[in-house]
């Protein structure tokens, strides 16, 4: 007999003990495998397609073998694992709401600003100051169905998503011809949200500190 079947069984047994989205620390804790050996195992499994590394330096893995969540749900859970304050924003919100017909290439997420951020494949991060989150919360800018489950993150209301895009302009901003407003009051709602975000837009994210050599 060859060693291949036993190796395959080992993969299944280990992954059954893991959630669909996990990091190295959780894998070591759940399996009892030494950290150094775990790194080698996960790297080998990723190369074979059993799991997927969420981003080059994310330290987050998605199950491919025996996964219960679809890939988009795994991405959402991975972002939330790294950034608990994450909020769906931008073109992702506008497309889901039917305000634009263009399909976004990436998943757009607003996170609390920090000197450096870990990237996840297929996700565009928009860093926002703490005042942004406070303003959106106080003005009821989050959609009412936010945090419907532990794997889903909150999202902006469509008019707030557009107001944010037009205020910060750190990515694609739709032209008037690209937009399909649901009713005449939508434009006024966007203008109101832009006014509310004006102060938050003046805050700056602290630059990354140089590393000591």
C-alpha positions in Angstrom: 0.0 0.0 0.0 1.1 3.5 -0.7 1.2 6.4 1.8 -1.2 8.5 -0.3 -4.5 7.2 1.1 -3.3 7.7 4.7 -2.2 11.3 3.9 -5.6 12.0 2.3 -7.4 10.7 5.4 -5.3 12.8 7.6 -6.3 15.9 5.7 -10.0 15.1 6.0 -9.7 14.4 9.7 -7.9 17.6 10.5 -10.1 19.8 8.3 -13.3 18.3 9.8 -12.2 19.8 13.1 -11.8 23.3 11.6 -14.4 26.0 10.7 -14.6 27.1 7.1 -12.3 30.1 7.9 -9.4 29.7 10.3 -5.9 30.9 11.1 -2.7 29.1 12.1 -3.2 29.6 15.8 -6.7 28.0 15.7 -5.4 25.1 13.7 -2.6 24.4 16.2 -5.0 24.7 19.1 -7.7 22.4 17.5 -5.3 19.7 16.1 -2.5 19.7 18.6 0.0 19.8 15.7 3.3 21.7 16.5 3.3 25.2 15.0 6.3 24.6 12.7 4.8 21.4 11.4 1.4 23.1 11.0 2.9 25.7 8.8 4.4 23.1 6.5 1.1 21.1 6.4 -1.0 24.1 5.6 1.4 25.2 2.9 1.3 21.8 1.3 -2.5 21.6 1.5 -2.9 25.0 -0.1 -0.7 23.9 -3.0 -3.0 20.9 -3.5 -6.2 22.9 -3.3 -7.5 21.5 0.0 -7.4 25.0 1.5 -6.8 28.5 0.2 -4.7 31.3 1.7 -7.0 34.3 2.0 -4.2 36.8 1.2 -0.4 36.8 0.9 0.2 37.9 4.5 -3.2 37.4 6.0 -2.6 34.2 8.0 -6.2 33.3 7.2 -7.2 30.1 5.4 -10.4 29.1 3.6 -11.5 25.4 3.5 -12.0 24.0 0.1 -12.3 20.4 1.1 -15.7 20.0 2.9 -16.5 23.7 3.1 -20.1 24.6 4.1 -19.9 28.3 3.2 -19.5 29.5 -0.4 -16.4 31.5 -1.3 -18.1 34.9 -0.9 -19.3 34.0 2.6 -15.8 32.8 3.5 -14.3 36.1 2.2 -16.8 38.0 4.4 -15.9 35.9 7.4 -12.2 36.4 6.7 -12.5 40.1 6.6 -14.5 40.2 9.8 -11.8 38.0 11.5 -9.2 40.6 10.7 -11.4 43.7 11.0 -14.4 43.5 13.4 -15.5 47.0 12.4 -15.6 46.1 8.7 -18.6 47.6 6.7 -19.6 46.8 3.2 -19.4 50.0 1.2 -18.9 51.5 -2.3 -19.7 49.8 -5.5 -20.6 46.5 -3.8 -23.5 48.2 -2.0 -24.6 50.2 -5.0 -24.7 47.1 -7.2 -26.6 45.0 -4.7 -29.1 47.8 -4.3 -29.6 48.1 -8.1 -28.2 51.6 -8.2 -25.6 50.6 -10.8 -25.5 47.9 -13.4 -21.7 47.5 -13.4 -20.5 44.4 -11.5 -17.7 45.3 -9.1 -14.5 43.3 -9.7 -13.7 43.5 -6.0 -15.6 43.3 -2.7 -15.5 46.8 -1.2 -15.1 47.2 2.6 -14.6 50.2 4.9 -12.4 49.5 7.9 -11.1 51.7 10.8 -7.9 53.4 9.7 -4.6 52.1 10.8 -0.9 52.5 9.8 -0.9 49.3 7.8 -3.6 46.8 6.7 -3.5 43.2 5.7 -5.0 42.5 2.3 -7.4 39.7 1.4 -7.6 38.6 -2.2 -10.5 40.1 -4.1 -11.2 42.7 -1.4 -10.6 46.5 -1.7 -10.2 48.1 1.7 -11.2 51.7 2.3 -9.7 53.1 5.5 -11.9 55.5 7.4 -11.3 57.5 10.6 -13.2 56.5 13.8 -15.3 59.7 13.4 -16.7 58.2 10.1 -18.1 55.1 12.0 -19.5 57.3 14.7 -21.2 59.6 12.2 -22.7 56.8 10.2 -24.0 55.2 13.3 -25.5 58.4 14.7 -27.1 59.2 11.4 -28.5 55.7 10.9 -26.4 55.1 7.9 -26.0 51.4 8.4 -28.5 49.2 6.7 -31.2 47.8 9.0 -30.4 44.1 8.2 -26.7 44.5 9.1 -25.1 41.7 11.1 -27.8 39.2 10.1 -25.5 36.4 11.0 -22.0 35.9 12.6 -20.5 35.4 9.1 -22.1 38.6 7.6 -20.9 42.1 8.1 -22.9 45.3 8.3 -23.3 47.4 5.3 -24.1 51.0 4.4 -27.4 52.2 3.1 -27.1 52.9 -0.7 -27.2 56.7 -0.4 -24.6 56.6 2.3 -22.4 54.3 0.2 -22.6 56.8 -2.7 -22.0 59.8 -0.4 -18.9 58.1 1.0 -17.6 57.4 -2.5 -18.2 61.0 -3.6 -16.7 62.4 -0.4 -13.5 60.4 0.0 -12.9 59.6 -3.7 -10.4 56.8 -3.0 -11.6 54.6 -5.8 -14.1 54.5 -8.7 -16.9 57.0 -8.4 -20.0 56.6 -10.7 -21.1 59.3 -13.1 -24.7 60.5 -13.2 -25.2 58.4 -16.3 -24.1 55.3 -14.4 -26.7 55.7 -11.6 -30.3 54.6 -11.4 -31.9 56.3 -8.4 -34.9 54.4 -7.1 -36.9 57.6 -6.4 -36.5 61.4 -6.5 -35.7 61.7 -2.8 -32.6 59.6 -3.2 -30.5 62.4 -4.5 -31.5 64.6 -1.5 -30.5 61.7 0.9 -27.1 61.5 -0.8 -26.5 65.2 -0.4 -27.5 65.0 3.3 -25.1 62.1 3.9 -22.3 64.0 2.2 -22.8 66.9 4.5 -22.7 64.7 7.5 -19.5 63.1 6.3 -17.7 66.3 5.6 -16.0 66.6 9.0 -15.0 62.9 9.1 -13.3 63.4 5.7 -11.0 66.0 7.1 -9.5 63.5 9.5 -6.3 61.8 8.4 -5.1 58.2 9.0 -1.8 58.2 11.0 1.1 57.3 8.7 3.0 54.1 9.2 5.9 54.4 11.6 9.3 53.6 10.1 10.7 50.3 11.4 13.7 50.4 13.7 16.7 48.7 12.2 
